[in-house]
Every structure is written in C-alpha cells, then in structure tokens.
Amino acid sequence: MNANTGAGITHTGNVHLRSQLVETAWGYKARAGVGATFRNRQGGVHPDTIARSWAAQRRLCGRFHRLDARKHNRKVVSTAI
C-alpha cells in the first residue's frame, strides 16, 4: 500500500514495545513543564543534559500540538509522534 492512502500503523515488531511508545506519545499532549518533583530529581544532573532534554520535551510537545491542530483524530497524532 502507498503511504498516502491512509494505511494504519504496521503491526510488526514487539507488541509491548509498540504499545509503550504510543502511551509515551500521549504524554506529549500536555504542556511542557517542570514541577517540583521533577526539579528535585534533576538535582545532580549536568546542566547540558537538562538543557538537551528540555529542548526535546518542548519540540515533541510542540509537534503534538501542531499535528493536533491539523488532524481530526488524536489517535493518528499520537501514532505519528
């Protein structure tokens, strides 16, 4: 099938891993933010690592919201992320 025909996600590979990836993608639906618990957990981490992870968090949350604005089905957005 052609990728432009609207075919669903492929069901090859590890079922558990694939479901965990989709569940993780749903987490990007919320706005990126750092709470007190998360800030305490980052106590001894190098600042470059924190900056890189924060940039990835903002990028993926932004991507989710941009796709969500274009698509009508959030399941499609979550699978794309």
N, C-alpha and C positions, 0 to 999 in steps of 0.2 A: 504494500500500500504506500501511496505517496504521503509524505509528511504534511502536505497541505490539505489532506482530505478529512482531517479532524479525528484521526485514529487515536485511541486511548493509549495510556501508558502500557509499555510492554510488561509482560508478567514473567520475564526471565530473571534468573538470579535468586538470591536468598529472599524469601518472603518476609522473614522477620526484619532483616536489614532494610528492605524497601519500605515496610510499614513504619519503621522508626524514622527514616528520612522524611516521610510525609508528615508524621507527627511533629517532627522538629520544624518543618517548614511552617506549620500552623502557628508556631510561636512567634514568627515574624509579623503576624497580624497586628500585634500590639505595638505601640510606640516604643522606640528605643529609649531606655532609661536605666540609670544605675541607682538602686535602692541601698539602704543601709547595710543589709545582709551581704549583698554583692560587694559593696565597697570594703567591708571588713575582710571578706575572702581574698581580696586583691592586695592585702597588706604588704607582703614581701615580694611581690612580683615586679620585675623590671619595668620601668615606665614605657620603654619602646614596645614591649609586648602588650601592655594595656592599650596603648595608642593604636596598635595594629588591630587588636580585637575589637576596639570601639569603632574603628573605621569599617570593619567588616559587618558589624552589627547594624550600623547606620545604612550601609549600602544595601544589605538584604531587606531591611525594613522598608527602605525607600522603593526597592524593586517590587516588593509585595504590593505596596500601595499604588504604584504606577500601573502595575498589571491589573490590580483590582478595579481601578478606575476605567480601564478599557474593556475588561471581560465582564460577563454577566454571571458567571458561575465561579464561586470561590474555590471549588474543588479543582478546577483547571488551574487557577492561580497557584494554589498550594503545590500541585504536582509540578508546575513549571519551576517553582523556586527550588 
